[in-house]
Amino acid sequence: MLQSRDTSPEASDSSLTAGNERRPTRKLIVAFGDSLTVGYQSPTEDEELPQPAPYTAFLSSRVDGMLSKKALSFKVEFLNRGIVGELTDDMVDRFSRDVLEPRPDAVIILAGSNDLGWGRDPSSVAENLTEMYDEALKSGIQPVACTVPSVRGYDEGIQPRLTLNGLIKQRSEALGIICVDLFSATADSAGRLREAFSNDGLHLSPSGYEALAEAIFSEAVRGMVEGYPNDTPGPAL
């Protein structure tokens, strides 16, 4: 099973160049959210408690391959800060500790599914998400917004997701930030979560989490990494 890097770095690594200038050799991206960020899987007939399969593990593998292929001199690490069952209120409360304090280069925010499950109005969920986007921008952190995936076996739950996702796209466009459409990346032609991507109709299977990683890589992370400066450190003085 792929495992994501889950460390607690103080700040981006740097090396002293010949010109006495410190240049970062590592970029840090925080993945922030609920069980869909944790990579939680529901029990199956074959496995009572499946190990998590966080999308950050698949994403890290893709980025490592890209760095190697392009011979880029820095590393990209992912800090997974997902907590099962959380609402966006909870995430706003811990945003400073789990996102701002590690001082990442970017934060991927995937949240809102639990709020909708509890019947919260999509507009109030969007307000919490917007607050997180704003806080990241104020701190010089690039936020990446994500739409919420669909569900299967509960069609009444699809429309609230479409409403919330429309608001996420609107807020992202207004702020000029990237929005990754995870709903479209994992839904079938009827708008339901693809059967192959979920064991319970809500949480994802490994192939479902891999689909999240592919969408996030293609629509956001690849372009971000390509835009990072490729400063190869010189010898230490």
Phi and psi in degrees as a GROMACS rama.xvg file:
@    title "Ramachandran Plot"
@    xaxis  label "Phi"
@    yaxis  label "Psi"
@TYPE xy
-65.8311  140.914  LEU-2
-121.056  138.243  GLN-3
-83.8614  153.874  SER-4
-74.7036  126.187  ARG-5
-132.867  75.2319  ASP-6
-107.774  177.925  THR-7
-127.648  73.5987  SER-8
-71.501  151.11  PRO-9
-75.9517  -44.7727  GLU-10
-165.329  172.257  ALA-11
-61.2173  136.906  SER-12
-61.2886  150.489  ASP-13
-147.551  156.915  SER-14
-124.422  151.293  SER-15
-86.3284  120.173  LEU-16
-86.8672  173.797  THR-17
-61.1365  -23.2744  ALA-18
-93.6698  18.9851  GLY-19
60.9498  22.1563  ASN-20
-105.856  127.495  GLU-21
-82.3901  126.259  ARG-22
-123.686  135.437  ARG-23
-66.0352  138.339  PRO-24
-111.254  1.34076  THR-25
-141.223  138.763  ARG-26
-110.582  140.434  LYS-27
-117.271  131.421  LEU-28
-124.276  124.662  ILE-29
-92.3614  134.14  VAL-30
-102.293  118.592  ALA-31
-121.366  129.287  PHE-32
169.274  -152.476  GLY-33
-110.029  -142.502  ASP-34
-64.5513  -25.8561  SER-35
-70.7615  -21.4591  LEU-36
-86.8401  -36.6795  THR-37
-60.6429  -34.799  VAL-38
89.7018  27.3099  GLY-39
-60.8984  138.705  TYR-40
-123.392  138.551  GLN-41
-73.6727  154.604  SER-42
-59.0286  149.473  PRO-43
-126.576  174.681  THR-44
-63.2287  -31.1249  GLU-45
-88.9654  -22.3406  ASP-46
-143.683  118.089  GLU-47
-69.1901  -38.1767  GLU-48
-137.895  83.1469  LEU-49
-61.8103  146.112  PRO-50
-68.5671  145.447  GLN-51
-58.9676  149.849  PRO-52
-129.229  69.0878  ALA-53
-61.3192  141.553  PRO-54
-61.9975  -22.8948  TYR-55
-64.3471  -28.2026  THR-56
-67.66  -45.989  ALA-57
-66.502  -38.3349  PHE-58
-65.7267  -42.1425  LEU-59
-60.1965  -40.7662  SER-60
-62.8502  -41.9468  SER-61
-64.6759  -42.8057  ARG-62
-66.733  -41.8411  VAL-63
-58.7893  -41.6101  ASP-64
-63.8737  -38.5176  GLY-65
-66.2685  -44.2647  MET-66
-61.744  -40.8285  LEU-67
-67.0809  -43.3462  SER-68
-65.4162  -38.6968  LYS-69
-90.5641  -0.909841  LYS-70
55.9523  42.5191  ALA-71
-79.7602  146.814  LEU-72
-89.9932  -6.26067  SER-73
-109.663  170.007  PHE-74
-113.784  152.757  LYS-75
-118.818  123.058  VAL-76
-113.867  148.158  GLU-77
-115.065  128.601  PHE-78
-107.499  110.187  LEU-79
-85.8045  116.107  ASN-80
-122.788  54.5625  ARG-81
-97.7233  145.534  GLY-82
-132.901  126.957  ILE-83
-62.1991  134.528  VAL-84
83.7095  1.44552  GLY-85
-75.8314  149.851  GLU-86
-96.619  166.387  LEU-87
-66.9329  -25.1612  THR-88
-59.0294  -44.835  ASP-89
-62.938  -38.0699  ASP-90
-70.2531  -37.3513  MET-91
-60.2125  -40.7283  VAL-92
-65.24  -33.3219  ASP-93
-103.703  7.60368  ARG-94
-61.4801  -41.2653  PHE-95
-63.049  -45.3032  SER-96
-68.4643  -45.7266  ARG-97
-94.791  -12.4805  ASP-98
-120.703  -52.4456  VAL-99
-71.4357  -41.2623  LEU-100
-64.2572  -39.3988  GLU-101
-69.2065  -10.7666  PRO-102
53.4392  58.1777  ARG-103
-77.7072  168.852  PRO-104
-78.7974  -30.5692  ASP-105
-151.911  160.814  ALA-106
-136.093  130.866  VAL-107
-97.7864  119.962  ILE-108
-112.288  113.651  ILE-109
-125.248  105.862  LEU-110
-158.246  161.371  ALA-111
121.536  -18.6162  GLY-112
-62.3398  -42.9816  SER-113
-67.886  -38.5608  ASN-114
-57.1241  -46.9886  ASP-115
-64.9737  -35.2653  LEU-116
-62.6171  -28.9498  GLY-117
-90.4634  7.22357  TRP-118
81.6724  17.4224  GLY-119
-72.4545  149.29  ARG-120
-68.0635  132.559  ASP-121
-56.335  -31.7683  PRO-122
-65.5861  -35.9324  SER-123
-71.6711  -33.21  SER-124
-66.7246  -42.4686  VAL-125
-62.9166  -33.8574  ALA-126
-63.4968  -43.085  GLU-127
-63.7906  -42.5865  ASN-128
-63.2078  -42.0671  LEU-129
-62.5829  -37.7599  THR-130
-60.7276  -39.8817  GLU-131
-68.4724  -41.8639  MET-132
-58.5618  -45.6427  TYR-133
-62.4554  -43.6688  ASP-134
-62.6531  -39.6986  GLU-135
-63.3668  -46.7074  ALA-136
-61.2794  -41.293  LEU-137
-62.3851  -27.8195  LYS-138
-95.6411  8.76244  SER-139
74.8685  22.4263  GLY-140
-105.69  132.667  ILE-141
-80.3577  113.753  GLN-142
-84.7827  142.252  PRO-143
-118.836  112.634  VAL-144
-82.7254  147.602  ALA-145
-130.365  136.345  CYS-146
-73.9713  159.32  THR-147
-86.5362  131.312  VAL-148
-61.2671  162.942  PRO-149
-78.1296  -172.197  SER-150
-128.154  168.26  VAL-151
-135.95  134.803  ARG-152
91.2753  3.49692  GLY-153
-150.279  76.1125  TYR-154
-62.8087  -25.7281  ASP-155
-63.7056  -20.6135  GLU-156
-85.685  -5.4677  GLY-157
-76.5331  -45.7326  ILE-158
-60.405  -44.0969  GLN-159
-57.8082  -34.0935  PRO-160
-67.5574  -41.4424  ARG-161
-62.7342  -39.063  LEU-162
-64.5916  -48.5906  THR-163
-61.4943  -43.9977  LEU-164
-63.4236  -35.3389  ASN-165
-62.6861  -39.7549  GLY-166
-68.0579  -39.2195  LEU-167
-60.8147  -43.7557  ILE-168
-64.3245  -41.5504  LYS-169
-63.6056  -46.6732  GLN-170
-64.4394  -39.081  ARG-171
-64.1739  -43.4345  SER-172
-64.0044  -41.4355  GLU-173
-63.912  -34.6895  ALA-174
-88.725  -10.4619  LEU-175
72.6127  33.8599  GLY-176
-112.398  162.599  ILE-177
-71.3381  138.997  ILE-178
-126.813  120.891  CYS-179
-96.5975  126.087  VAL-180
-88.8397  86.7397  ASP-181
-76.5668  -20.7181  LEU-182
-62.8103  -53.4353  PHE-183
-64.6387  -32.0348  SER-184
-70.1929  -18.8378  ALA-185
-125.525  0.421582  THR-186
-97.6435  153.077  ALA-187
-88.2558  -173.753  ASP-188
-65.763  -19.8888  SER-189
-91.7463  -1.19433  ALA-190
87.5107  5.0701  GLY-191
-90.6146  155.228  ARG-192
-61.2002  131.24  LEU-193
-60.2853  136.637  ARG-194
-58.573  -37.3759  GLU-195
-69.9152  -13.8478  ALA-196
-99.0177  1.10483  PHE-197
-152.685  142.915  SER-198
-92.0498  -24.5659  ASN-199
-124.627  1.80659  ASP-200
88.0464  -2.33801  GLY-201
-132.147  -58.3716  LEU-202
-81.5649  161.249  HIS-203
-101.749  159.38  LEU-204
-88.2161  171.191  SER-205
-53.5044  -39.5896  PRO-206
-67.0475  -31.2759  SER-207
-68.5233  -43.8833  GLY-208
-66.934  -32.6402  TYR-209
-66.5493  -35.0368  GLU-210
-65.2747  -37.2551  ALA-211
-60.7796  -46.0306  LEU-212
-60.6312  -41.9889  ALA-213
-64.2657  -42.0874  GLU-214
-66.08  -44.2464  ALA-215
-65.9918  -38.8872  ILE-216
-64.7112  -49.4705  PHE-217
-67.5352  -40.7724  SER-218
-91.9231  -14.8873  GLU-219
-138.671  -62.2768  ALA-220
-67.4854  -38.8711  VAL-221
-58.2627  -47.2703  ARG-222
-65.2735  -37.3946  GLY-223
-64.24  -46.1426  MET-224
-65.147  -40.1795  VAL-225
-63.7168  -25.2674  GLU-226
-86.6457  -10.373  GLY-227
-71.8404  141.176  TYR-228
-65.2584  139.232  PRO-229
-102.692  67.8645  ASN-230
-87.5184  110.363  ASP-231
-81.1538  119.38  THR-232
-62.2181  141.846  PRO-233
-88.5655  -173.759  GLY-234
-68.4484  143.346  PRO-235
-70.4904  144.831  ALA-236
